[in-house]
Amino acid sequence: MAAPAAQVTPPAAVARFNNVSIYSGPGTNYPIVGTIAYGQGCTVTGRDTITGWWLVQCPTGVAGWVAYDGVNVVGDIAMVPLLIAGSQSPAAQPPLLPQPVPTNSWRASYSANKDLLGSPVLVQDVPDVNFNWGFVSPGPTVPADYFSARYERTVALAPGSYLLTLRMDDGARLFIDDQLVLDDWRVGSVREMATLRTLGGSVRLRIDYFEENGEASIAFAMTPMAALPPALPTPSAPWPSQAPDLALVQDQWRAQFFNNTDLGGRPVAAMYQPRGVYPLDMNMGWGAPAPGIGVDFWSARYEGRFYFASGNYDFFAVSDDGVRAYIDDILLINAWFDGYNDRSNRFDRAGAGWHTMRVEYYERTGNANLRVWWAFAGSKQPVTGPIPPPPTP
């Protein structure tokens, strides 16, 4: 019986320094499709007879060409097929097939514009999304300003609650299974946003990011959280049992509180809150707003029916962090941002009678406060009435 043939191991290209670029063709005039970390190896599948570049296939799934002076080739190079690829122009080079989203790292794709348009100019696998480039470019072929990036990864999670946090300068968005869950797509200095989500099983994560100019940074964290309280624990001031439909009441606020920053899921606590001199005036400071709610990373919805005399009104909102205010489902104020907000807007020709006010608020971290009021146009003095007389029997 013949002895089994010995298994032949193809040679490997081992990076001589960190982040050796992988190109789509055998030359630096081709797009970069990935990198090889120092000491890491990729299987050699061919060599260009003109340029001497190596064609490699990496364990990450990225395939492409590396310069001969960027790697050490270990193994028998006599078995490597010789190719004539260097004579081809970049346009004639067949495109690489899309690679699957990795499960043990992030696929990072960078575009030389702010809108993720066109083919990426740099593709690499990175262990974490945690970059602070300052005024420096993220990598070769990527400009230091006016660029964008997409980070993708599939993770397997044990069922539970996870705190998802983005820290960015300038704009970023987070998607879970292609559903938008965090969105702050605007120019601005360093800031954070977070949401608490119940996740489990295979989860696809995607982060979109853009940098306009100045300093650039993006970081993402996913932190498992301890078990949360039941969905609706008994609050200190529960909904009255005589309101089976949780109906709005006159001259009071119906308050609902959520253990996330986006009013997601069922409220954890609910109560009535009286109208003050400023119709809605809440100063939680560093404390929790209601039983079962944390001191940070929560949101609230306040709704009530309030009487307005006929006329024009100015509406005001001062908050830390984000706030939105509506009258009869018409958006008046939209300051859904972290940090201190001071906004106003005019609403003309309010008809005399009862109108529904709705205020949405979220607290990220630190001090929490919210003040919302309305005044007759041209004045900042809050309207405290009038309450209409009861109808004549």
Buried (B, 14 or more C-beta within 10 A) or exposed (E): EEEEEEEEEEBBBBBEEEBBBBBBBBBEEBBBBBBBBEEBBBBBBBBBBEBEBBBBBBEBBBBBBBBBEBBEBEBEEEEBEEBEBBEBEEEEBEEBEEBEBBEEBBBBBBBBEBEBEEEBBBBBBBEEBEBEBEEEBBBBBBBBEBBBBBBBBBEEEEEBBBBBBBBBBBBBBBBBEEEEBBBBBEEBEEBBBBBBBEBEEEBBBBBBBBBBEEBBBBBBBBEEBEEBEEEBEEBEEEBEEEEEEEEBEEBBBBBBBBBBBBBBBEBBBBBBBEBBEBBBBBEBEEEBBBBBBBBBBBBBBBBBBBBBBEBEBBBBBBBBBBBBBBBEEEEBBBBBBBBEBEBBBEBEEBEEEEBEBBBBBBBBEEEBBBBBBBBBEEEEEBBEEEEEEEEEE
